[in-house]
Every structure is written in structure tokens, then in C-alpha cells.
Amino acid sequence: MQKIAIISDIHGNLPALRAVIQDIKTVFQADHIYCLGDLTDGAPWHNEVIDTIRELQIPTIMGNHDERIAFNYEVFPLQKHSLEEQKARLKTITHTKNTITDINKEFLSKLPESISLKYLNACILLVHGSPNNNDEYIYENCDDNFLRNLFEQMNANIIVTGHTHLSYIRHVKTNKVGQNNLFINAGSVGRSKEINGGKAVYLWLTIDDLQNKAHPVLRKIDYNISETISGIRNSYIPDFYANFLSETIKANK
């Protein structure tokens, strides 16, 4: 039996990352930890988050934010964002670009686009957005045929993604009777958009070799969100991100 913890979308939120790492070590007791990327932008601890990932030697995929920072790509406004969020996004990404250490920037530049894992009959593909693009959003209501095509193209039966900050588990039927593929979004450690009271979200994936089955569990834990909110308000990161976390808490009281 193999226990795999998969984390994603930390976005500079060191208190959330610390809580998740502690939970992985003491509760899940994972054999392996993988990260689906987006280590930066949204909270002030991008260097500390990257340092932690490097120190723990956690294999990590290049998220769209990591790519933008690593190669100094221009920031374009997204129509889905309000004007306030567009301004906050530009400011926080610019701040990350100006303050990231050289060694951490180099680390981001060398991250892979995907990670493939093989456990007996479990062929697992880890990506940030989708197998096609780290900036593609795949939501829970995605068409079954689209997902089936992805599984066929990638020669995988489990695909784990992040990017949307909304976790879910989809069982996708195949042409073989009684066999399903798993498409999983691992959620977000540092900036979840779920109705969960500001929890950190990540994935427990247990591979049962004897039964040849994979058991996914979406783990949602509390962390010191007040520390994160205070850290944002006392930094150059726009208060927009602190307000987002505050509103998440209020909505679930």
C-alpha cells in the first residue's frame, strides 16, 4: 500500500502550508508528497514557501504563477476578474518578481510541466491546470467525453490537477465494463475558493496494491488563517487577498 499526499496552489500562504505538512506527517503519514504548483502570489511568504518545498525535496510542477515569475512574463488582465482583483493581481505579482531570491527564481524555472507515477496498474498523471496547458481550467461539470479523451491521450487512469482552487473527485466511465478512471482536483492549500470556512485543502491518495484500487480522500483542515490575514495586511500584498480570506470565514459562520 502506498500513501500519496498531493498539495497544490499554496500562493505564498506559509501558515497553511505548515499546517498541511504537519497533517501529512502526523495524520496521513504519507510515503510521498507531491505539489502541483503555484507556490507564489497571494500572501507575503513566497520565498519561505519555496524554501520549504526545496528543503523537504517535494517534487513540484510548474504552475502558471510560477512560470510567470520564473520567466518574468507580462501580466495581462483577465475578464473573469473584477477591476479590483485585476489591480491586486498585478500588484502582488509585481511584488513577487521584485522580491523573489535568485535561487528561488531559478528553482521555479526548472520545474517540470507534469509528473507521471506508476503503481502496478495505476498510471497517475499530475498536472497543474490540464495535461494541455498549466493555465487551462477544468471544472467539476466538465463534459465526460472531454475527460475520456484526456485519459486516452495521456495513457493514464488517474489524473490529478489543481489551478481552479475547487476540489472534486470525478469517476469517468471507460469502454471497459466496471472500470472507471479518476479525474481529481486536489483543491488549494493557500487560497481555497470552496465553502469550507477558510480551510486548507489537499488530497490523500492511497494505492491499495492487493485490491488494485485507488482510494482518494479530499482532506480539509483548519490552519491559523488569522496569521495569514494579518501577514497580508502588514505587507505589500494588497488587502484584497486578506479580505477574500476574511469573507470566506464570515460566509461559513
Secondary structure, DSSP 8 states (H G I E B T S, - for coil): -EEEEEE---TT-HHHHHHHHHHIIIII--SEEEE-S--SSSSS-HHHHHHHHHHTT--B---HHHHHHHTT------TTS-HHHHHHHHHHHHHHHHH--HHHHHHHHT--S-EEEEETTEEEEE-SS-SS-TT----TT--HHHHHHHHHHHT-SEEEE-SSS--EEEEEE-SSTT-EEEEEE---SSS--SSSSS-EEEEEEEEETTTTEEEEEEEEE---HHHHHHHHHTSSS-HHHHHHHHHHHHHT-
